[in-house]
């Protein structure tokens, strides 16, 4: 299973007011293991950055002047997230901005490219109703080191989100994934797969007799299934 943990930074809060994306980060995980494969880019928004937004992420317009535009990187970005399950904290915010950028260059919404979208903020609210569920609060709750997060940055936030998500979903899902990985690794190493021992309970003579009578009652006195089995064995 391929997942991509995604985060963006923007010039402001509302794409409908003309605000743009200035940073995109996407971190890949395969079967709940983060890989070294990631997508990260800063973007020139061709507009001013709101002061309040700059206080959050610390990215200046001067720094972005020589960076590419969204249209320059869109193909690489879409290739990276194609068919992956996207995991985003407060997905409506990031998806709103990404779809706004895609719409400006006549590209389809991101939902058409991604395999599925998970909103970890919604998950956290369901798990921890009435509590603060921003990324910092979740890091504290799950004991994840976020000491490097003095400012919001898309790449660091995507990496922290991956850790938070794994902690939130640790349980039966991860147990089954670990078992599948062990079996897969044994096959790759040329070893035999782990045998599965099933206890088989045979029907008693009384149960077989009752079943035969039941089937005959359904088929006007004839057990068609037994007849078919007998004919097959003769062939």
Beta strands, then each sheet from edge to edge (+ up, - down):
strand 1: 2-10
strand 2: 21-30
strand 3: 33-42
strand 4: 85-88
strand 5: 116-119
sheet 1: 3+ 2- 1+ 4+ 5+
end
